[in-house]
């Protein structure tokens, strides 16, 4: 599943990030790496998603949310 399709209020594990090197480095610096647990706080129709990662909230745009593969956290 991609991050764009995640349900608000649910927790997921990041499986992979298929982004350009600059974007990938920036997300890694923010703590969003493979295996990280994230919580979906909000979503809008354009595909933007607000997530909680390691105690910090941030928003990701449509193109980024389409490039992050996730699975439900158990």
Biopython code that builds the backbone (N, CA, C, O; Angstrom):
import numpy as np
from Bio.PDB.StructureBuilder import StructureBuilder

atoms = [
    (1, "UNK", "N", (0.853, -1.158, 0.000)),
    (1, "UNK", "CA", (0.000, 0.000, 0.000)),
    (1, "UNK", "C", (0.906, 1.230, 0.000)),
    (1, "UNK", "O", (2.012, 1.199, 0.541)),
    (2, "UNK", "N", (0.430, 2.299, -0.605)),
    (2, "UNK", "CA", (1.201, 3.539, -0.577)),
    (2, "UNK", "C", (0.649, 4.473, 0.504)),
    (2, "UNK", "O", (-0.513, 4.370, 0.896)),
    (3, "UNK", "N", (1.491, 5.371, 0.969)),
    (3, "UNK", "CA", (1.125, 6.288, 2.042)),
    (3, "UNK", "C", (-0.100, 7.122, 1.695)),
    (3, "UNK", "O", (-0.894, 7.457, 2.574)),
    (4, "UNK", "N", (-0.254, 7.453, 0.437)),
    (4, "UNK", "CA", (-1.401, 8.261, -0.012)),
    (4, "UNK", "C", (-2.734, 7.600, 0.337)),
    (4, "UNK", "O", (-3.727, 8.299, 0.541)),
    (5, "UNK", "N", (-2.778, 6.270, 0.409)),
    (5, "UNK", "CA", (-4.014, 5.522, 0.658)),
    (5, "UNK", "C", (-4.233, 5.171, 2.131)),
    (5, "UNK", "O", (-5.201, 4.483, 2.458)),
    (6, "UNK", "N", (-3.362, 5.626, 3.014)),
    (6, "UNK", "CA", (-3.452, 5.282, 4.429)),
    (6, "UNK", "C", (-4.689, 5.905, 5.082)),
    (6, "UNK", "O", (-5.168, 6.958, 4.661)),
    (7, "UNK", "N", (-5.192, 5.229, 6.119)),
    (7, "UNK", "CA", (-6.368, 5.694, 6.846)),
    (7, "UNK", "C", (-5.959, 6.563, 8.029)),
    (7, "UNK", "O", (-5.014, 6.240, 8.750)),
    (8, "UNK", "N", (-6.673, 7.663, 8.222)),
    (8, "UNK", "CA", (-6.403, 8.581, 9.331)),
    (8, "UNK", "C", (-6.604, 7.847, 10.656)),
    (8, "UNK", "O", (-7.587, 7.126, 10.834)),
    (9, "UNK", "N", (-5.665, 8.037, 11.582)),
    (9, "UNK", "CA", (-5.731, 7.419, 12.898)),
    (9, "UNK", "C", (-5.025, 6.082, 12.989)),
    (9, "UNK", "O", (-4.865, 5.551, 14.088)),
    (10, "UNK", "N", (-4.600, 5.523, 11.869)),
    (10, "UNK", "CA", (-3.936, 4.217, 11.859)),
    (10, "UNK", "C", (-2.425, 4.363, 11.921)),
    (10, "UNK", "O", (-1.870, 5.413, 11.598)),
    (11, "UNK", "N", (-1.762, 3.272, 12.349)),
    (11, "UNK", "CA", (-0.306, 3.241, 12.396)),
    (11, "UNK", "C", (0.213, 2.277, 11.349)),
    (11, "UNK", "O", (-0.384, 1.231, 11.094)),
    (12, "UNK", "N", (1.332, 2.646, 10.748)),
    (12, "UNK", "CA", (1.930, 1.858, 9.678)),
    (12, "UNK", "C", (3.438, 1.788, 9.844)),
    (12, "UNK", "O", (4.042, 2.605, 10.539)),
    (13, "UNK", "N", (4.038, 0.790, 9.190)),
    (13, "UNK", "CA", (5.492, 0.670, 9.116)),
    (13, "UNK", "C", (5.913, 1.039, 7.698)),
    (13, "UNK", "O", (5.281, 0.626, 6.726)),
    (14, "UNK", "N", (6.974, 1.812, 7.591)),
    (14, "UNK", "CA", (7.500, 2.188, 6.283)),
    (14, "UNK", "C", (8.272, 0.997, 5.721)),
    (14, "UNK", "O", (9.189, 0.483, 6.362)),
    (15, "UNK", "N", (7.896, 0.566, 4.524)),
    (15, "UNK", "CA", (8.585, -0.562, 3.883)),
    (15, "UNK", "C", (9.663, -0.099, 2.920)),
    (15, "UNK", "O", (10.745, -0.685, 2.872)),
    (16, "UNK", "N", (9.380, 0.952, 2.148)),
    (16, "UNK", "CA", (10.385, 1.464, 1.222)),
    (16, "UNK", "C", (10.060, 2.888, 0.822)),
    (16, "UNK", "O", (8.911, 3.327, 0.877)),
    (17, "UNK", "N", (11.103, 3.598, 0.417)),
    (17, "UNK", "CA", (10.978, 4.967, -0.068)),
    (17, "UNK", "C", (11.633, 5.012, -1.435)),
    (17, "UNK", "O", (12.833, 4.762, -1.552)),
    (18, "UNK", "N", (10.875, 5.322, -2.460)),
    (18, "UNK", "CA", (11.402, 5.373, -3.828)),
    (18, "UNK", "C", (11.394, 6.821, -4.298)),
    (18, "UNK", "O", (10.555, 7.239, -5.095)),
    (19, "UNK", "N", (12.364, 7.574, -3.772)),
    (19, "UNK", "CA", (12.442, 9.012, -4.018)),
    (19, "UNK", "C", (13.824, 9.380, -4.529)),
    (19, "UNK", "O", (14.759, 8.580, -4.471)),
    (20, "UNK", "N", (13.938, 10.608, -5.031)),
    (20, "UNK", "CA", (15.257, 11.079, -5.454)),
    (20, "UNK", "C", (16.157, 11.229, -4.227)),
    (20, "UNK", "O", (15.670, 11.306, -3.099)),
    (21, "UNK", "N", (17.438, 11.269, -4.447)),
    (21, "UNK", "CA", (18.421, 11.255, -3.363)),
    (21, "UNK", "C", (18.265, 12.435, -2.399)),
    (21, "UNK", "O", (18.381, 12.257, -1.186)),
    (22, "UNK", "N", (18.006, 13.625, -2.918)),
    (22, "UNK", "CA", (17.891, 14.815, -2.068)),
    (22, "UNK", "C", (16.696, 14.694, -1.134)),
    (22, "UNK", "O", (16.813, 14.946, 0.065)),
    (23, "UNK", "N", (15.552, 14.311, -1.679)),
    (23, "UNK", "CA", (14.341, 14.153, -0.867)),
    (23, "UNK", "C", (14.525, 13.042, 0.152)),
    (23, "UNK", "O", (14.134, 13.180, 1.311)),
    (24, "UNK", "N", (15.118, 11.948, -0.283)),
    (24, "UNK", "CA", (15.362, 10.820, 0.610)),
    (24, "UNK", "C", (16.253, 11.229, 1.782)),
    (24, "UNK", "O", (15.979, 10.864, 2.925)),
    (25, "UNK", "N", (17.298, 11.971, 1.509)),
    (25, "UNK", "CA", (18.200, 12.429, 2.564)),
    (25, "UNK", "C", (17.483, 13.332, 3.548)),
    (25, "UNK", "O", (17.705, 13.233, 4.755)),
    (26, "UNK", "N", (16.628, 14.211, 3.052)),
    (26, "UNK", "CA", (15.891, 15.118, 3.924)),
    (26, "UNK", "C", (14.932, 14.347, 4.832)),
    (26, "UNK", "O", (14.845, 14.633, 6.026)),
    (27, "UNK", "N", (14.217, 13.377, 4.277)),
    (27, "UNK", "CA", (13.288, 12.576, 5.078)),
    (27, "UNK", "C", (14.033, 11.730, 6.101)),
    (27, "UNK", "O", (13.553, 11.558, 7.222)),
    (28, "UNK", "N", (15.187, 11.204, 5.738)),
    (28, "UNK", "CA", (16.003, 10.442, 6.688)),
    (28, "UNK", "C", (16.453, 11.337, 7.841)),
    (28, "UNK", "O", (16.478, 10.899, 8.991)),
    (29, "UNK", "N", (16.806, 12.579, 7.541)),
    (29, "UNK", "CA", (17.219, 13.514, 8.588)),
    (29, "UNK", "C", (16.066, 13.822, 9.541)),
    (29, "UNK", "O", (16.291, 14.113, 10.715)),
    (30, "UNK", "N", (14.842, 13.758, 9.040)),
    (30, "UNK", "CA", (13.656, 13.987, 9.870)),
    (30, "UNK", "C", (13.231, 12.727, 10.630)),
    (30, "UNK", "O", (12.332, 12.783, 11.469)),
    (31, "UNK", "N", (13.871, 11.599, 10.339)),
    (31, "UNK", "CA", (13.572, 10.361, 11.051)),
    (31, "UNK", "C", (12.685, 9.400, 10.305)),
    (31, "UNK", "O", (12.305, 8.366, 10.855)),
    (32, "UNK", "N", (12.341, 9.704, 9.065)),
    (32, "UNK", "CA", (11.491, 8.816, 8.269)),
    (32, "UNK", "C", (12.378, 7.881, 7.453)),
    (32, "UNK", "O", (12.863, 8.242, 6.381)),
    (33, "UNK", "N", (12.581, 6.670, 7.981)),
    (33, "UNK", "CA", (13.425, 5.673, 7.331)),
    (33, "UNK", "C", (12.661, 4.353, 7.234)),
    (33, "UNK", "O", (11.591, 4.195, 7.823)),
    (34, "UNK", "N", (13.219, 3.424, 6.494)),
    (34, "UNK", "CA", (12.611, 2.099, 6.368)),
    (34, "UNK", "C", (12.505, 1.469, 7.756)),
    (34, "UNK", "O", (13.464, 1.482, 8.528)),
    (35, "UNK", "N", (11.332, 0.919, 8.066)),
    (35, "UNK", "CA", (11.109, 0.279, 9.350)),
    (35, "UNK", "C", (10.537, 1.193, 10.415)),
    (35, "UNK", "O", (10.192, 0.731, 11.502)),
    (36, "UNK", "N", (10.430, 2.481, 10.126)),
    (36, "UNK", "CA", (9.902, 3.447, 11.078)),
    (36, "UNK", "C", (8.384, 3.305, 11.195)),
    (36, "UNK", "O", (7.699, 3.084, 10.196)),
    (37, "UNK", "N", (7.869, 3.431, 12.405)),
    (37, "UNK", "CA", (6.419, 3.441, 12.622)),
    (37, "UNK", "C", (5.922, 4.867, 12.489)),
    (37, "UNK", "O", (6.491, 5.793, 13.067)),
    (38, "UNK", "N", (4.850, 5.035, 11.717)),
    (38, "UNK", "CA", (4.250, 6.354, 11.539)),
    (38, "UNK", "C", (2.770, 6.283, 11.863)),
    (38, "UNK", "O", (2.149, 5.228, 11.733)),
    (39, "UNK", "N", (2.207, 7.403, 12.284)),
    (39, "UNK", "CA", (0.768, 7.502, 12.543)),
    (39, "UNK", "C", (0.204, 8.558, 11.613)),
    (39, "UNK", "O", (0.783, 9.635, 11.464)),
    (40, "UNK", "N", (-0.923, 8.254, 10.989)),
    (40, "UNK", "CA", (-1.566, 9.184, 10.069)),
    (40, "UNK", "C", (-2.477, 10.105, 10.879)),
    (40, "UNK", "O", (-3.420, 9.645, 11.522)),
    (41, "UNK", "N", (-2.190, 11.401, 10.844)),
    (41, "UNK", "CA", (-2.967, 12.373, 11.605)),
    (41, "UNK", "C", (-4.080, 13.005, 10.779)),
    (41, "UNK", "O", (-5.171, 13.257, 11.290)),
    (42, "UNK", "N", (-3.803, 13.261, 9.499)),
    (42, "UNK", "CA", (-4.795, 13.914, 8.652)),
    (42, "UNK", "C", (-4.436, 13.691, 7.182)),
    (42, "UNK", "O", (-3.281, 13.440, 6.839)),
    (43, "UNK", "N", (-5.440, 13.786, 6.334)),
    (43, "UNK", "CA", (-5.262, 13.640, 4.886)),
    (43, "UNK", "C", (-6.180, 14.624, 4.197)),
    (43, "UNK", "O", (-7.252, 14.934, 4.717)),
    (44, "UNK", "N", (-5.783, 15.124, 3.035)),
    (44, "UNK", "CA", (-6.725, 15.929, 2.268)),
    (44, "UNK", "C", (-6.882, 15.358, 0.868)),
    (44, "UNK", "O", (-6.156, 14.445, 0.475)),
    (45, "UNK", "N", (-7.806, 15.885, 0.140)),
    (45, "UNK", "CA", (-8.158, 15.314, -1.173)),
    (45, "UNK", "C", (-7.034, 15.377, -2.197)),
    (45, "UNK", "O", (-6.987, 14.561, -3.117)),
    (46, "UNK", "N", (-6.132, 16.335, -2.046)),
    (46, "UNK", "CA", (-5.048, 16.473, -3.020)),
    (46, "UNK", "C", (-3.977, 15.397, -2.857)),
    (46, "UNK", "O", (-3.094, 15.272, -3.705)),
    (47, "UNK", "N", (-4.048, 14.618, -1.773)),
    (47, "UNK", "CA", (-3.065, 13.566, -1.536)),
    (47, "UNK", "C", (-2.055, 13.907, -0.469)),
    (47, "UNK", "O", (-1.249, 13.055, -0.095)),
    (48, "UNK", "N", (-2.073, 15.125, 0.031)),
    (48, "UNK", "CA", (-1.172, 15.505, 1.112)),
    (48, "UNK", "C", (-1.559, 14.769, 2.386)),
    (48, "UNK", "O", (-2.739, 14.529, 2.643)),
    (49, "UNK", "N", (-0.554, 14.412, 3.180)),
    (49, "UNK", "CA", (-0.787, 13.665, 4.404)),
    (49, "UNK", "C", (0.025, 14.287, 5.534)),
    (49, "UNK", "O", (1.191, 14.637, 5.352)),
    (50, "UNK", "N", (-0.599, 14.421, 6.702)),
    (50, "UNK", "CA", (0.120, 14.865, 7.900)),
    (50, "UNK", "C", (0.363, 13.626, 8.744)),
    (50, "UNK", "O", (-0.567, 12.890, 9.072)),
    (51, "UNK", "N", (1.640, 13.401, 9.095)),
    (51, "UNK", "CA", (2.007, 12.200, 9.833)),
    (51, "UNK", "C", (2.754, 12.564, 11.113)),
    (51, "UNK", "O", (3.283, 13.666, 11.256)),
    (52, "UNK", "N", (2.780, 11.604, 12.040)),
    (52, "UNK", "CA", (3.572, 11.712, 13.263)),
    (52, "UNK", "C", (4.697, 10.688, 13.146)),
    (52, "UNK", "O", (4.451, 9.495, 12.972)),
    (53, "UNK", "N", (5.924, 11.168, 13.242)),
    (53, "UNK", "CA", (7.103, 10.308, 13.159)),
    (53, "UNK", "C", (8.007, 10.624, 14.336)),
    (53, "UNK", "O", (8.509, 11.741, 14.457)),
    (54, "UNK", "N", (8.216, 9.634, 15.211)),
    (54, "UNK", "CA", (9.117, 9.776, 16.352)),
    (54, "UNK", "C", (8.854, 11.050, 17.159)),
    (54, "UNK", "O", (9.784, 11.744, 17.568)),
    (55, "UNK", "N", (7.575, 11.341, 17.377)),
    (55, "UNK", "CA", (7.192, 12.484, 18.198)),
    (55, "UNK", "C", (7.081, 13.808, 17.464)),
    (55, "UNK", "O", (6.714, 14.813, 18.072)),
    (56, "UNK", "N", (7.387, 13.837, 16.177)),
    (56, "UNK", "CA", (7.290, 15.068, 15.385)),
    (56, "UNK", "C", (6.211, 14.923, 14.313)),
    (56, "UNK", "O", (6.019, 13.848, 13.744)),
    (57, "UNK", "N", (5.518, 16.019, 14.055)),
    (57, "UNK", "CA", (4.502, 16.029, 12.996)),
    (57, "UNK", "C", (5.051, 16.760, 11.791)),
    (57, "UNK", "O", (5.734, 17.776, 11.919)),
    (58, "UNK", "N", (4.745, 16.229, 10.619)),
    (58, "UNK", "CA", (5.034, 16.982, 9.412)),
    (58, "UNK", "C", (4.143, 16.539, 8.273)),
    (58, "UNK", "O", (3.563, 15.453, 8.296)),
    (59, "UNK", "N", (4.045, 17.408, 7.271)),
    (59, "UNK", "CA", (3.180, 17.160, 6.124)),
    (59, "UNK", "C", (4.022, 16.724, 4.939)),
    (59, "UNK", "O", (5.135, 17.208, 4.733)),
    (60, "UNK", "N", (3.472, 15.805, 4.169)),
    (60, "UNK", "CA", (4.127, 15.333, 2.955)),
    (60, "UNK", "C", (3.186, 15.573, 1.784)),
    (60, "UNK", "O", (1.984, 15.328, 1.884)),
    (61, "UNK", "N", (3.733, 16.049, 0.683)),
    (61, "UNK", "CA", (2.940, 16.324, -0.506)),
    (61, "UNK", "C", (2.581, 15.063, -1.280)),
    (61, "UNK", "O", (3.062, 13.969, -0.986)),
    (62, "UNK", "N", (1.731, 15.245, -2.264)),
    (62, "UNK", "CA", (1.185, 14.156, -3.068)),
    (62, "UNK", "C", (2.256, 13.279, -3.714)),
    (62, "UNK", "O", (2.174, 12.054, -3.622)),
    (63, "UNK", "N", (3.243, 13.866, -4.356)),
    (63, "UNK", "CA", (4.269, 13.072, -5.050)),
    (63, "UNK", "C", (5.077, 12.221, -4.080)),
    (63, "UNK", "O", (5.452, 11.093, -4.402)),
    (64, "UNK", "N", (5.344, 12.756, -2.899)),
    (64, "UNK", "CA", (6.095, 11.991, -1.895)),
    (64, "UNK", "C", (5.233, 10.856, -1.340)),
    (64, "UNK", "O", (5.725, 9.741, -1.166)),
    (65, "UNK", "N", (3.951, 11.126, -1.060)),
    (65, "UNK", "CA", (3.089, 10.078, -0.495)),
    (65, "UNK", "C", (2.868, 8.927, -1.474)),
    (65, "UNK", "O", (2.596, 7.801, -1.059)),
    (66, "UNK", "N", (2.983, 9.206, -2.761)),
    (66, "UNK", "CA", (2.853, 8.134, -3.754)),
    (66, "UNK", "C", (4.115, 7.274, -3.855)),
    (66, "UNK", "O", (4.065, 6.172, -4.400)),
    (67, "UNK", "N", (5.239, 7.764, -3.337)),
    (67, "UNK", "CA", (6.514, 7.058, -3.469)),
    (67, "UNK", "C", (6.921, 6.304, -2.209)),
    (67, "UNK", "O", (7.995, 5.704, -2.171)),
    (68, "UNK", "N", (6.071, 6.327, -1.165)),
    (68, "UNK", "CA", (6.401, 5.638, 0.092)),
    (68, "UNK", "C", (5.479, 4.447, 0.263)),
    (68, "UNK", "O", (4.260, 4.597, 0.348)),
    (69, "UNK", "N", (6.073, 3.261, 0.314)),
    (69, "UNK", "CA", (5.320, 2.022, 0.524)),
    (69, "UNK", "C", (5.230, 1.757, 2.025)),
    (69, "UNK", "O", (6.212, 1.891, 2.755)),
    (70, "UNK", "N", (4.019, 1.373, 2.475)),
    (70, "UNK", "CA", (3.793, 1.102, 3.894)),
    (70, "UNK", "C", (3.011, -0.182, 4.069)),
    (70, "UNK", "O", (2.446, -0.721, 3.118)),
    (71, "UNK", "N", (2.988, -0.667, 5.319)),
    (71, "UNK", "CA", (2.097, -1.777, 5.683)),
    (71, "UNK", "C", (1.600, -1.519, 7.084)),
    (71, "UNK", "O", (2.240, -0.800, 7.851)),
    (72, "UNK", "N", (0.463, -2.099, 7.426)),
    (72, "UNK", "CA", (-0.118, -1.875, 8.742)),
    (72, "UNK", "C", (0.790, -2.412, 9.835)),
    (72, "UNK", "O", (1.350, -3.502, 9.718)),
    (73, "UNK", "N", (0.928, -1.631, 10.901)),
    (73, "UNK", "CA", (1.719, -2.059, 12.051)),
    (73, "UNK", "C", (0.883, -3.037, 12.877)),
    (73, "UNK", "O", (-0.320, -2.847, 13.054)),
    (74, "UNK", "N", (1.529, -4.068, 13.371)),
    (74, "UNK", "CA", (0.781, -5.061, 14.155)),
    (74, "UNK", "C", (0.801, -4.752, 15.633)),
    (74, "UNK", "O", (0.217, -5.491, 16.426)),
]
sb = StructureBuilder()
sb.init_structure("model")
sb.init_model(0)
sb.init_chain("A")
sb.init_seg("    ")
for serial, (resi, resn, name, xyz) in enumerate(atoms, 1):
    if name == "N":
        sb.init_residue(resn, " ", resi, " ")
    sb.init_atom(name, np.array(xyz, "f"), 0.0, 1.0, " ", f" {name:<3s}", serial, name[0])
structure = sb.get_structure()
